[in-house]
Amino acid sequence: MDIDNSLKVGSNEMELVDFRIFKQEEGGVYEGIYGINVSKVREIIKLPKLTDLPGTPEFIEGIFDLRNVVIPVVNLAKWMKIKQPENVEKKSRVIITEFNNVLIGFIVHEAKRIRRISWADIEPASFMSNSSSLEGNKITGVTKIEGDSVLLILDLESVVQDLGLYEPDTQFNAIEIESFSGLALVLDDSSTARKIVKEALMNMGFDVLEAIDGEEGLQKLNELYEIYGEKIAKTLKIIISDVEMPKMDGFHFAANVKEDGRFTNIPIVFNSSISDHFSEGRGVEAGGEAYLVKFKASSFYKEVARIVRAHMK
């Protein structure tokens, strides 16, 4: 399966790898349809020979060497506690992912195709947040595909954090923090990510407003303009935006902001788990002053402080 990165910045579209997880039930086999952002996929390979890791949970199938990089491999079906049909190994693939600067492989039963989908057609999966299942708690968005089927976008970063394979660096203790004043706006559909960024900005002295996607972000900007008028850029010192968000993604949001004369001078910093080598360039093209990979406290502070100081001159 070919992976490309040809999406136009600001198009409010994403490309998903459509993959399947099959579940054996009394009435037959159920096909679960899932997706992951192409920007987080390095490649898709056949199941390699794995080396067992003693003492690890059963859903960590082992490790293997991919061009001198040791990669842990997670069996998604086992992690979801799904009873797998027999002989699923024949079509099984490993999706090699990279996010938060970490490489991890995920075993899926079948990798189907690449889908191009508008963020406007992706609904937040808030209705699943109270689900008692592991799967239900790790779905970030849903979208309809052909035949009235529903594709679920899996929050692999959250899965990886739960597995202990990645932990965000939120320690500001060893950093000398410069004090600022004014407002900061944070956009992220993850309440956990918003909390981390909000606390970091509050440590820097900012009062923080929050939005869950680009649409709400634009709404907040319009509300602030009603209050502050042409002085908004002197009050709202910085915008921190995720990239992947339902309804309107971060790049499309930034393009809208930079095209609006009222908000052009407000700096935008992208803060995303996507760590492929294309995204920083896309962030600049969309109008961002910096592109940060979630989450390293020292890098976050230094870049935000540098940008805010530059725009205060």
Backbone hydrogen bonds in HBPLUS format (Angstrom, degrees):
<---DONOR---> <-ACCEPTOR-->    atom                        ^
c    i                          cat <-CA-CA->   ^        H-A-AA   ^      H-
h    n   atom  resd res      DA  || num        DHA   H-A  angle D-A-AA Bond
n    s   type  num  typ     dist DA aas  dist angle  dist       angle   num
A0011-SER N   A0008-LYS O   3.20 MM   3  5.65 150.1  2.29 137.0 134.2     1
A0119-TRP N   A0012-ASN O   2.89 MM 107  5.74 166.2  1.91 146.0 150.4     2
A0014-MET N   A0117-ILE O   2.78 MM 103  5.48 159.0  1.83 157.7 164.2     3
A0117-ILE N   A0014-MET O   2.84 MM 103  5.48 165.2  1.86 165.8 169.9     4
A0038-VAL N   A0015-GLU O   2.75 MM  23  5.50 172.3  1.76 151.4 150.1     5
A0016-LEU N   A0115-ARG O   2.72 MM  99  5.11 159.4  1.76 151.3 157.8     6
A0115-ARG N   A0016-LEU O   2.81 MM  99  5.11 162.0  1.85 149.4 155.7     7
A0017-VAL N   A0036-ILE O   2.83 MM  19  5.38 164.2  1.86 155.0 156.9     8
A0036-ILE N   A0017-VAL O   3.24 MM  19  5.38 139.5  2.41 128.2 139.7     9
A0018-ASP N   A0113-ARG O   2.85 MM  95  5.37 171.5  1.85 168.1 169.7    10
A0112-LYS N   A0018-ASP O   2.74 MM  94  5.44 147.1  1.85 152.7 163.9    11
A0019-PHE N   A0034-TYR O   2.98 MM  15  5.39 161.5  2.01 138.4 144.5    12
A0034-TYR N   A0019-PHE O   2.92 MM  15  5.39 169.7  1.93 172.1 170.4    13
A0020-ARG N   A0110-GLU O   2.76 MM  90  5.13 157.7  1.81 153.1 159.2    14
A0109-HIS N   A0020-ARG O   3.04 MM  89  5.72 133.8  2.26 159.1 170.7    15
A0021-ILE N   A0032-GLY O   3.05 MM  11  5.06 155.9  2.11 137.4 144.7    16
A0032-GLY N   A0021-ILE O   2.84 MM  11  5.06 160.6  1.88 149.0 152.9    17
A0023-LYS N   A0030-TYR O   2.80 MM   7  5.03 160.3  1.84 150.1 156.4    18
A0030-TYR N   A0023-LYS O   2.79 MM   7  5.03 165.2  1.81 154.0 154.5    19
A0024-GLN N   A0083-LYS O   2.71 MM  59  5.48 178.3  1.71 165.4 166.0    20
A0025-GLU N   A0028-GLY O   2.73 MM   3  5.23 162.0  1.77 166.6 172.3    21
A0028-GLY N   A0025-GLU O   3.07 MM   3  5.23 159.2  2.11 108.1 114.7    22
A0152-LEU N   A0033-ILE O   3.00 MM 119  6.29 169.8  2.01 141.6 143.3    23
A0035-GLY N   A0152-LEU O   2.87 MM 117  6.10 132.4  2.09 150.0 148.7    24
A0154-LEU N   A0035-GLY O   3.31 MM 119  6.36 151.1  2.40 159.2 163.3    25
A0040-LYS N   A0037-ASN O   2.93 MM   3  5.64 162.8  1.96 120.7 126.4    26
A0041-VAL N   A0038-VAL O   2.91 MM   3  5.11 166.5  1.93 115.0 118.9    27
A0098-GLU N   A0040-LYS O   2.77 MM  58  5.20 153.2  1.85 136.6 144.7    28
A0042-ARG N   A0096-ILE O   2.71 MM  54  5.46 157.8  1.76 154.5 161.9    29
A0096-ILE N   A0043-GLU O   2.84 MM  53  5.35 159.2  1.89 165.6 171.4    30
A0045-ILE N   A0094-VAL O   2.98 MM  49  5.31 163.6  2.01 148.8 150.6    31
A0094-VAL N   A0045-ILE O   2.78 MM  49  5.31 166.6  1.80 156.7 160.8    32
A0051-THR N   A0063-ILE O   2.83 MM  12  5.22 169.8  1.84 155.0 158.5    33
A0063-ILE N   A0051-THR O   2.92 MM  12  5.22 149.7  2.01 136.7 145.0    34
A0056-THR N   A0053-LEU O   3.37 MM   3  6.05 146.8  2.49 143.4 141.3    35
A0060-ILE N   A0057-PRO O   3.06 MM   3  5.73 162.3  2.09 118.8 124.4    36
A0075-ASN N   A0059-PHE O   2.71 MM  16  5.08 170.5  1.72 160.2 163.5    37
A0061-GLU N   A0073-VAL O   2.89 MM  12  5.70 128.1  2.17 147.5 162.1    38
A0073-VAL N   A0062-GLY O   2.87 MM  11  5.63 151.0  1.95 172.5 167.5    39
A0064-PHE N   A0071-ILE O   3.14 MM   7  5.57 144.6  2.27 137.8 147.8    40
A0071-ILE N   A0064-PHE O   2.89 MM   7  5.57 168.4  1.91 162.3 164.7    41
A0066-LEU N   A0069-VAL O   2.84 MM   3  5.14 175.6  1.84 147.3 146.5    42
A0069-VAL N   A0066-LEU O   3.08 MM   3  5.14 141.7  2.23 101.8 113.2    43
A0105-GLY N   A0072-PRO O   2.91 MM  33  6.12 176.1  1.91 165.8 165.2    44
A0074-VAL N   A0105-GLY O   2.80 MM  31  6.15 164.8  1.83 153.4 152.8    45
A0107-ILE N   A0074-VAL O   2.80 MM  33  6.12 163.3  1.83 152.4 157.8    46
A0079-TRP N   A0075-ASN O   2.98 MM   4  6.26 158.8  2.02 153.6 160.5    47
A0080-MET N   A0076-LEU O   2.89 MM   4  6.12 151.4  1.98 150.0 157.3    48
A0082-ILE N   A0077-ALA O   2.90 MM   5  5.18 176.4  1.90 156.1 155.2    49
A0081-LYS N   A0078-LYS O   2.97 MM   3  4.84 153.8  2.04 100.6 108.5    50
A0090-LYS N   A0087-ASN O   3.43 MM   3  6.06 163.1  2.46 113.0 116.1    51
A0092-SER N   A0089-GLU O   3.21 MM   3  4.79 143.1  2.36  90.4 101.2    52
A0093-ARG N   A0108-VAL O   2.99 MM  15  5.54 155.9  2.05 147.7 155.4    53
A0108-VAL N   A0093-ARG O   2.91 MM  15  5.54 164.3  1.93 161.1 166.1    54
A0095-ILE N   A0106-PHE O   2.89 MM  11  5.18 163.9  1.92 147.8 145.7    55
A0106-PHE N   A0095-ILE O   3.00 MM  11  5.18 148.8  2.10 128.4 138.0    56
A0097-THR N   A0104-ILE O   2.81 MM   7  5.39 172.7  1.82 161.4 160.5    57
A0104-ILE N   A0097-THR O   3.06 MM   7  5.39 154.7  2.13 139.1 146.7    58
A0099-PHE N   A0102-VAL O   3.16 MM   3  5.47 151.1  2.24 148.1 151.0    59
A0102-VAL N   A0099-PHE O   2.92 MM   3  5.47 150.2  2.01 115.2 122.9    60
A0100-ASN N   A0273-SER O   2.74 MM 173  4.81 154.5  1.81 142.2 144.8    61
A0121-ASP N   A0118-SER O   2.94 MM   3  5.44 153.3  2.01 111.8 119.7    62
A0122-ILE N   A0119-TRP O   3.07 MM   3  5.15 163.2  2.10 107.1 111.7    63
A0247-LYS N   A0119-TRP O   2.75 MM 128  4.81 136.9  1.93 139.1 125.4    64
A0123-GLU N   A0142-VAL O   2.88 MM  19  5.36 163.4  1.91 163.5 160.9    65
A0142-VAL N   A0123-GLU O   2.90 MM  19  5.36 151.2  1.98 148.1 157.6    66
A0128-MET N   A0125-ALA O   2.96 MM   3  5.55 159.6  2.00 116.6 123.3    67
A0129-SER N   A0126-SER O   3.13 MM   3  5.19 160.9  2.17 105.2 111.2    68
A0131-SER N   A0128-MET O   2.95 MM   3  5.24 161.9  1.98 114.5 119.0    69
A0137-ASN N   A0133-SER O   3.31 MM   4  6.54 148.2  2.42 144.7 151.5    70
A0138-LYS N   A0135-GLU O   2.92 MM   3  5.24 157.8  1.97 112.4 119.8    71
A0155-ASP N   A0138-LYS O   2.61 MM  17  5.07 169.1  1.62 166.7 163.8    72
A0140-THR N   A0153-ILE O   2.89 MM  13  5.75 156.7  1.94 164.6 170.8    73
A0153-ILE N   A0141-GLY O   2.82 MM  12  5.12 173.5  1.82 158.3 156.3    74
A0143-THR N   A0151-LEU O   3.05 MM   8  5.40 152.0  2.13 148.2 156.2    75
A0151-LEU N   A0143-THR O   2.84 MM   8  5.40 175.9  1.84 167.2 166.1    76
A0145-ILE N   A0149-SER O   2.87 MM   4  5.41 164.5  1.90 147.1 149.6    77
A0149-SER N   A0146-GLU O   3.35 MM   3  6.06 167.7  2.36 115.1 118.7    78
A0156-LEU N   A0154-LEU O   3.10 MM   2  5.71 124.7  2.42 106.0  90.6    79
A0159-VAL N   A0155-ASP O   3.22 MM   4  6.59 154.2  2.29 145.0 152.6    80
A0160-VAL N   A0156-LEU O   2.85 MM   4  6.10 161.9  1.88 154.3 158.1    81
A0161-GLN N   A0157-GLU O   2.93 MM   4  6.22 153.9  2.00 146.5 153.7    82
A0162-ASP N   A0158-SER O   2.96 MM   4  6.18 160.3  2.00 148.4 153.5    83
A0163-LEU N   A0159-VAL O   3.00 MM   4  6.30 140.8  2.15 143.5 154.8    84
A0165-LEU N   A0160-VAL O   3.10 MM   5  5.49 150.8  2.19 163.7 159.0    85
A0164-GLY N   A0161-GLN O   3.00 MM   3  5.09 152.3  2.07 102.8 111.7    86
A0169-ASP N   A0295-PHE O   2.89 MM 126  5.85 148.0  1.99 172.2 161.6    87
A0297-ALA N   A0169-ASP O   2.95 MM 128  5.80 137.5  2.14 136.2 149.4    88
A0175-ILE N   A0172-PHE O   2.98 MM   3  5.29 163.9  2.00 118.7 122.4    89
A0180-PHE N   A0204-MET O   2.75 MM  24  5.90 151.4  1.83 157.3 166.5    90
A0207-ASP N   A0182-GLY O   2.96 MM  25  6.21 167.6  1.98 159.0 163.0    91
A0183-LEU N   A0235-THR O   2.82 MM  52  5.92 173.0  1.83 154.9 156.8    92
A0237-LYS N   A0183-LEU O   2.86 MM  54  5.84 140.8  2.02 149.2 154.0    93
A0184-ALA N   A0207-ASP O   2.86 MM  23  6.20 138.8  2.03 159.9 165.9    94
A0209-LEU N   A0184-ALA O   2.85 MM  25  6.24 163.2  1.88 163.3 169.1    95
A0185-LEU N   A0238-ILE O   3.08 MM  53  6.57 158.8  2.13 151.5 158.0    96
A0240-ILE N   A0185-LEU O   2.81 MM  55  6.21 164.0  1.83 165.6 171.2    97
A0186-VAL N   A0209-LEU O   2.88 MM  23  6.22 160.8  1.92 153.4 158.9    98
A0211-ALA N   A0186-VAL O   2.83 MM  25  6.18 139.5  1.99 163.2 166.0    99
A0187-LEU N   A0240-ILE O   2.81 MM  53  6.24 160.8  1.85 161.7 166.9   100
A0242-ASP N   A0187-LEU O   2.88 MM  55  5.92 148.6  1.98 143.4 153.7   101
A0188-ASP N   A0211-ALA O   3.05 MM  23  6.54 157.7  2.10 157.2 159.1   102
A0194-ARG N   A0190-SER O   2.95 MM   4  6.22 162.4  1.98 152.3 157.5   103
A0195-LYS N   A0191-SER O   3.00 MM   4  6.09 154.1  2.07 141.0 147.7   104
A0196-ILE N   A0192-THR O   3.12 MM   4  6.43 156.9  2.17 148.2 153.6   105
A0197-VAL N   A0193-ALA O   3.03 MM   4  6.28 171.0  2.04 157.8 159.4   106
A0198-LYS N   A0194-ARG O   2.76 MM   4  5.80 161.4  1.79 151.7 158.1   107
A0199-GLU N   A0195-LYS O   3.01 MM   4  6.10 165.0  2.03 147.6 151.1   108
A0200-ALA N   A0196-ILE O   3.11 MM   4  6.33 154.8  2.18 143.5 150.6   109
A0201-LEU N   A0197-VAL O   2.93 MM   4  6.20 163.0  1.96 155.9 159.7   110
A0202-MET N   A0198-LYS O   2.86 MM   4  6.05 157.1  1.91 152.0 159.0   111
A0203-ASN N   A0199-GLU O   2.95 MM   4  6.11 147.4  2.05 141.8 150.2   112
A0204-MET N   A0201-LEU O   2.99 MM   3  5.00 133.5  2.21  94.4 108.0   113
A0206-PHE N   A0201-LEU O   3.11 MM   5  5.59 155.6  2.17 148.4 141.1   114
A0205-GLY N   A0202-MET O   2.96 MM   3  4.94 158.0  2.00 102.4 109.4   115
A0217-GLY N   A0213-ASP O   2.92 MM   4  6.15 147.1  2.03 145.8 156.5   116
A0214-GLY N   A0248-MET O   3.09 MM  34  4.66 152.1  2.17 144.0 139.8   117
A0218-LEU N   A0214-GLY O   2.95 MM   4  6.24 156.3  2.01 152.4 155.9   118
A0219-GLN N   A0215-GLU O   3.11 MM   4  6.38 152.9  2.19 142.6 150.5   119
A0220-LYS N   A0216-GLU O   2.87 MM   4  6.16 154.9  1.93 149.4 155.3   120
A0221-LEU N   A0217-GLY O   3.04 MM   4  6.34 154.1  2.11 146.3 153.3   121
A0222-ASN N   A0218-LEU O   3.00 MM   4  6.28 158.5  2.05 149.0 154.2   122
A0223-GLU N   A0219-GLN O   3.00 MM   4  6.28 153.4  2.07 147.3 154.8   123
A0224-LEU N   A0220-LYS O   2.90 MM   4  6.18 153.7  1.97 148.0 155.2   124
A0225-TYR N   A0221-LEU O   2.91 MM   4  6.19 150.2  2.00 146.9 155.2   125
A0226-GLU N   A0222-ASN O   3.12 MM   4  6.38 146.8  2.23 142.0 150.0   126
A0227-ILE N   A0224-LEU O   3.05 MM   3  5.14 130.2  2.31  96.2 109.7   127
A0228-TYR N   A0224-LEU O   2.81 MM   4  6.04 172.5  1.82 163.6 164.7   128
A0229-GLY N   A0225-TYR O   2.74 MM   4  4.63 145.4  1.86 125.4 133.0   129
A0231-LYS N   A0228-TYR O   3.11 MM   3  5.41 151.7  2.19 137.1 134.1   130
A0232-ILE N   A0229-GLY O   3.15 MM   3  5.78 153.5  2.23 124.2 125.1   131
A0234-LYS N   A0231-LYS O   3.00 MM   3  5.41 140.7  2.16 109.4 120.8   132
A0235-THR N   A0232-ILE O   3.03 MM   3  5.10 142.4  2.18  99.5 110.9   133
A0236-LEU N   A0232-ILE O   2.73 MM   4  5.79 174.0  1.73 169.4 169.5   134
A0239-ILE N   A0267-PRO O   2.94 MM  28  6.24 146.2  2.05 153.4 163.9   135
A0269-VAL N   A0239-ILE O   2.82 MM  30  6.21 161.0  1.85 165.6 172.2   136
A0241-SER N   A0269-VAL O   2.88 MM  28  6.23 161.9  1.91 154.9 161.0   137
A0271-ASN N   A0241-SER O   2.84 MM  30  5.78 157.3  1.89 137.6 141.6   138
A0250-GLY N   A0243-VAL O   2.84 MM   7  4.10 166.4  1.85 122.2 127.0   139
A0248-MET N   A0246-PRO O   2.79 MM   2  5.62 140.5  1.94 107.2  94.7   140
A0253-PHE N   A0249-ASP O   2.99 MM   4  6.18 156.7  2.05 150.1 157.5   141
A0254-ALA N   A0250-GLY O   2.89 MM   4  6.08 162.6  1.92 148.9 153.2   142
A0255-ALA N   A0251-PHE O   2.97 MM   4  6.19 158.0  2.02 146.7 152.6   143
A0256-ASN N   A0252-HIS O   3.09 MM   4  6.32 155.5  2.15 145.3 151.2   144
A0257-VAL N   A0253-PHE O   2.98 MM   4  6.30 155.9  2.04 150.8 157.9   145
A0258-LYS N   A0254-ALA O   2.90 MM   4  6.12 169.8  1.91 160.0 161.4   146
A0259-GLU N   A0255-ALA O   3.15 MM   4  6.20 133.4  2.37 137.3 148.4   147
A0260-ASP N   A0257-VAL O   3.13 MM   3  5.33 153.5  2.21 104.8 112.9   148
A0263-PHE N   A0260-ASP O   2.90 MM   3  5.69 150.1  1.99 126.5 133.6   149
A0264-THR N   A0260-ASP O   3.15 MM   4  6.03 122.8  2.49 150.5 163.2   150
A0266-ILE N   A0263-PHE O   3.01 MM   3  5.62 169.6  2.02 126.8 129.2   151
A0289-GLU N   A0268-ILE O   2.74 MM  21  5.76 160.8  1.78 163.5 169.5   152
A0270-PHE N   A0290-ALA O   2.97 MM  20  6.25 164.4  1.99 156.1 151.7   153
A0292-LEU N   A0270-PHE O   2.74 MM  22  5.96 173.7  1.74 153.2 155.4   154
A0272-SER N   A0292-LEU O   2.96 MM  20  6.39 156.7  2.01 166.6 161.1   155
A0294-LYS N   A0272-SER O   2.84 MM  22  5.41 154.7  1.91 121.3 128.6   156
A0282-ARG N   A0278-PHE O   3.15 MM   4  6.44 153.1  2.22 147.1 155.4   157
A0283-GLY N   A0279-SER O   2.80 MM   4  6.04 150.7  1.89 150.5 158.5   158
A0284-VAL N   A0280-GLU O   3.10 MM   4  6.45 155.1  2.17 147.6 152.9   159
A0285-GLU N   A0281-GLY O   2.97 MM   4  6.20 162.6  2.01 148.5 153.6   160
A0286-ALA N   A0282-ARG O   2.91 MM   4  6.11 141.9  2.05 143.4 153.5   161
A0288-GLY N   A0283-GLY O   2.87 MM   5  5.29 160.3  1.91 154.7 148.6   162
A0287-GLY N   A0284-VAL O   3.00 MM   3  5.17 150.3  2.09 103.2 112.7   163
A0300-PHE N   A0296-LYS O   2.97 MM   4  6.10 166.4  1.99 162.7 167.2   164
A0301-TYR N   A0297-ALA O   2.91 MM   4  6.07 173.1  1.92 158.4 159.8   165
A0302-LYS N   A0298-SER O   3.04 MM   4  6.16 173.0  2.05 151.6 153.9   166
A0303-GLU N   A0299-SER O   3.07 MM   4  6.14 168.5  2.08 151.5 154.5   167
A0304-VAL N   A0300-PHE O   3.02 MM   4  6.09 169.4  2.04 155.6 159.1   168
A0305-ALA N   A0301-TYR O   2.86 MM   4  5.90 168.6  1.87 157.3 161.1   169
A0306-ARG N   A0302-LYS O   2.96 MM   4  6.02 158.3  2.01 141.8 148.3   170
A0307-ILE N   A0303-GLU O   2.98 MM   4  6.13 164.8  2.00 152.3 155.9   171
A0308-VAL N   A0304-VAL O   2.94 MM   4  6.07 167.0  1.95 155.4 159.1   172
A0309-ARG N   A0305-ALA O   2.99 MM   4  6.07 164.6  2.02 148.8 153.5   173
A0310-ALA N   A0306-ARG O   3.05 MM   4  6.22 157.4  2.10 143.7 150.1   174
A0311-HIS N   A0307-ILE O   3.07 MM   4  6.33 150.8  2.16 146.7 153.8   175
A0312-MET N   A0308-VAL O   3.06 MM   4  6.23 119.1  2.45 140.6 155.8   176
A0312-MET N   A0309-ARG O   3.15 MM   3  5.14 146.8  2.26  98.4 108.4   177
